[in-house]
Structure formats: structure tokens, C-alpha cells
């Protein structure tokens, strides 16, 4: 599977509350971009890829961020992080259940990191980041 095919496979949002899937770091960090929240950002540039041509598969370890708009005056960080975590798990499970999918994400072994407002992008958003291990089948 090439990276453009992987991008298409990871772009599934139907049946989830994720509004947009991004792959370009510039679009996340650009103040002028028109991001739709909540969004997922697959940091493909930070992926570690281990290919096994004998088994026709690859294992990728890749950071994926989920972000939502956040307002300190009306939102609670813990509640927002919990909402993002629930939305992320629905999204991952949807990716795993797509018929004919060539991607499998092990949701039992993911590491979670929480991000404060303005640490992730110049916008007023809050984010979580999972380090995902996924199997990709060619």
C-alpha cells in the first residue's frame, strides 16, 4: 500500500463525529486555514514504518491528534479531553470495521497524551494525541 492509498483509507469519517481528517502539518499550524472541528491529524511525517515483504504487510507507528475548539470561560478541560477520547475510539473502530479495509489499528495498546490550549496550533483548540500502531496490508 502506498501513502496516498493509506491517506484515502484513513480519511473515513462517515459514522463518526470527526469532521475532517488532515495529513498536512501546515494546515494544522496555519492560522488562516479553515479547519473543521473536531478534526484528526495523522502526522505521517513522524511515522516509523517496518515493512515485511514476505508477509505483504507493514507495521506503522504513527502519532494521530484529535482537536476540538476550546473556550476557557465555558469548557472544562477534563470533559473536553474525555469527549475527544470517545470520538477518537469511535473513529478508530470505524476504520477497523470498514469492509475490505487494508488497515488494522490495535486500540488496546495506544499511548495517550493530552495537550493544553494553544500548544497544538495557534487556534483556541485543545487536543489529545495517540501513538497508534497499525498493520497495513498490501
C-alpha positions as CSV (number, residue, x, y, z in Angstrom):
1,X,0.0,0.0,0.0
2,X,1.4,3.4,-0.9
3,X,1.0,6.5,1.2
4,X,-1.7,8.0,-1.0
5,X,-3.8,4.8,-0.7
6,X,-3.2,4.9,3.1
7,X,-4.4,8.5,3.2
8,X,-7.6,7.5,1.5
9,X,-8.2,4.6,3.9
10,X,-7.6,6.9,6.9
11,X,-9.9,9.6,5.6
12,X,-13.1,7.7,6.6
13,X,-15.3,10.0,8.7
14,X,-18.8,8.7,7.9
15,X,-20.5,7.4,11.0
16,X,-18.1,9.3,13.3
17,X,-18.2,12.8,14.9
18,X,-14.8,13.6,13.3
19,X,-15.5,16.4,10.8
20,X,-12.2,16.4,8.9
21,X,-9.0,14.3,8.6
22,X,-5.8,16.2,7.9
23,X,-2.3,15.0,6.8
24,X,-0.6,18.3,6.2
25,X,1.2,19.8,9.3
26,X,1.0,23.3,7.6
27,X,-2.8,23.1,7.5
28,X,-2.9,22.4,11.3
29,X,-0.5,25.2,12.3
30,X,-1.6,27.8,9.8
31,X,-3.8,30.5,11.5
32,X,-5.5,31.2,8.2
33,X,-6.6,27.6,7.5
34,X,-10.2,26.7,7.7
35,X,-10.2,23.6,9.9
36,X,-13.4,21.9,10.7
37,X,-13.7,20.7,14.3
38,X,-13.3,18.2,15.7
39,X,-10.6,17.0,13.4
40,X,-8.0,14.2,13.2
41,X,-4.4,14.9,12.1
42,X,-2.3,12.0,11.1
43,X,1.4,13.1,11.5
44,X,2.7,10.9,8.6
45,X,6.0,12.8,8.6
46,X,6.7,11.3,12.1
47,X,5.7,7.7,11.2
48,X,8.0,4.8,11.8
49,X,7.5,2.1,9.2
50,X,8.6,-1.5,9.4
51,X,7.9,-3.4,6.2
52,X,7.7,-7.2,5.9
53,X,7.6,-8.0,2.2
54,X,7.4,-11.8,2.9
55,X,4.1,-11.3,4.7
56,X,3.0,-8.5,2.4
57,X,2.3,-6.2,5.3
58,X,3.8,-3.2,7.1
59,X,3.6,-2.1,10.7
60,X,3.4,1.7,11.2
61,X,3.8,3.5,14.5
62,X,2.3,7.0,13.9
63,X,1.1,9.9,16.0
64,X,-2.5,10.9,15.4
65,X,-4.0,14.0,17.0
66,X,-7.6,14.9,17.7
67,X,-8.5,18.5,18.3
68,X,-11.6,20.5,19.3
69,X,-12.3,24.2,19.8
70,X,-11.9,25.2,23.4
71,X,-13.0,28.2,25.4
72,X,-11.7,28.5,29.0
73,X,-14.7,30.5,30.0
74,X,-17.3,27.8,29.2
75,X,-15.5,24.5,28.8
76,X,-13.9,22.1,31.2
77,X,-10.6,20.6,30.0
78,X,-11.2,17.1,31.6
79,X,-14.6,16.9,30.0
80,X,-13.3,18.0,26.6
81,X,-10.4,15.6,26.7
82,X,-12.8,12.8,27.6
83,X,-15.1,13.7,24.7
84,X,-12.1,13.7,22.3
85,X,-11.0,10.3,23.6
86,X,-14.5,8.9,23.0
87,X,-14.7,10.4,19.5
88,X,-11.2,9.0,18.6
89,X,-12.1,5.5,19.7
90,X,-15.3,5.6,17.6
91,X,-13.2,6.8,14.6
92,X,-10.5,4.0,15.1
93,X,-13.2,1.3,15.5
94,X,-14.9,2.6,12.3
95,X,-11.6,2.4,10.4
96,X,-11.1,-1.2,11.6
97,X,-14.7,-2.2,10.6
98,X,-14.7,-0.8,7.0
99,X,-15.3,-3.8,4.7
100,X,-12.2,-4.6,2.6
101,X,-10.0,-2.4,4.8
102,X,-6.3,-2.9,4.5
103,X,-5.6,-1.2,7.8
104,X,-5.9,-2.5,11.3
105,X,-5.4,-0.4,14.4
106,X,-4.8,-2.1,17.7
107,X,-6.8,0.1,20.1
108,X,-5.7,-1.8,23.2
109,X,-2.1,-0.7,23.1
110,X,-2.3,3.0,22.2
111,X,-0.4,5.6,24.3
112,X,-2.4,8.8,25.1
113,X,-1.0,12.4,25.6
114,X,-3.1,15.4,26.5
115,X,-2.5,18.9,25.0
116,X,-3.4,22.2,26.6
117,X,-4.9,25.1,24.6
118,X,-2.5,26.8,22.1
119,X,0.2,24.1,22.5
120,X,-1.1,22.2,19.4
121,X,-1.9,25.0,17.0
122,X,-2.3,28.8,17.0
123,X,-6.1,28.5,17.3
124,X,-8.0,28.1,20.6
125,X,-8.2,24.4,20.5
126,X,-7.5,21.5,22.8
127,X,-6.1,18.2,21.7
128,X,-5.2,14.6,22.5
129,X,-2.6,12.5,20.7
130,X,-2.4,8.8,20.4
131,X,0.7,6.9,19.3
132,X,-1.0,4.3,17.1
133,X,0.4,1.0,16.0
134,X,-1.3,-0.1,12.8
135,X,-0.9,-3.0,10.4
136,X,-1.2,-2.1,6.8
137,X,-1.8,-4.9,4.2
138,X,-0.6,-4.6,0.6
